[in-house]
């Protein structure tokens, strides 16, 4: 039993007993903290409206902000969503993995309407993390699982983060270790005629276009049609200053590459390392109660696009 399990009580190892207990809780309408390769999710049975409502209450999440359902594979996805040719191609290429597809809900979809926030679409992902996949298989139902934190705050990438934020209000947290990717999934809307980017993530636009051989559209407008689109999101308590190359009085500087800081997302300037460290380092800096968290420039290409998206939302005016 790990030190975290002893210290926090509700944190359980994902052994056979832990998985069985998690599945029992979920089938009875409870909530658990669930590890994925992106961030930890606050999981509930997506077909149970009362359980889904608990997610919104626990996170203090606006009801207009839709949730992602997590499934085992594309066969399970097709039970709830209309899978187009483009969606099928993207599933084949990137599932299981950090790609969420927003598709039309099936007419007979049994997922709670709360998940879709009143929209005719549903966001679906097949996670790659072995613990998440094992739990989905044990429950035999899709799981709604937004990030396991208060709405708008820094996303959790370790079991301890989940406990610190909402541990007293949920039934269990499965400890799957630190998240390997560390930022949320890429979200893509898919229709019969093509696909469009709703939220950047670990899978880049170039990777998506290579598979479909079709240009990825970036829609305009402010309507929220997918998770993670609110202007202020992923925010620490301290204000955030972006593209910093120096440390000002009272600040904590998070460096990157040649910009040294009090800590560094990646001393070698590696974007995958920076993504994996992003949320945990924001938490670490915030715990030092600085006047401001200053963050070094991140290249705005490839995975850097997703990192900068999270940083801009963290620095945005608070809602």
Secondary structure, DSSP 4 states (H G I P E B T S, - for coil): --HHHHHHSSEEE-SHHHHHHHHHHHHTT--EEE--SSS-EEEEETT-HHHHHHHHHHHT--TTS--EEE-SSHHHHTTTB---HHHHHHHHHH-SSSEEEEEEBPTT--S-HHHHTT-SEEEEE----HHHHHHHHHHTS-EEEEESSSTTBPPP-SHHHHHHHHGGGSSEEEE--S-SS-SPPEEEEE-SS-EEEEE--SS-HHHHHHHH-SPPEE--S----STT-SSS-SB-SSEEE-S-SS--TTEEEEEBTTB--SEES-TT--HHHHHHHHHHHHHHHHTT--SEEEE----SSTHHHHHHHHHHHHHSPP-
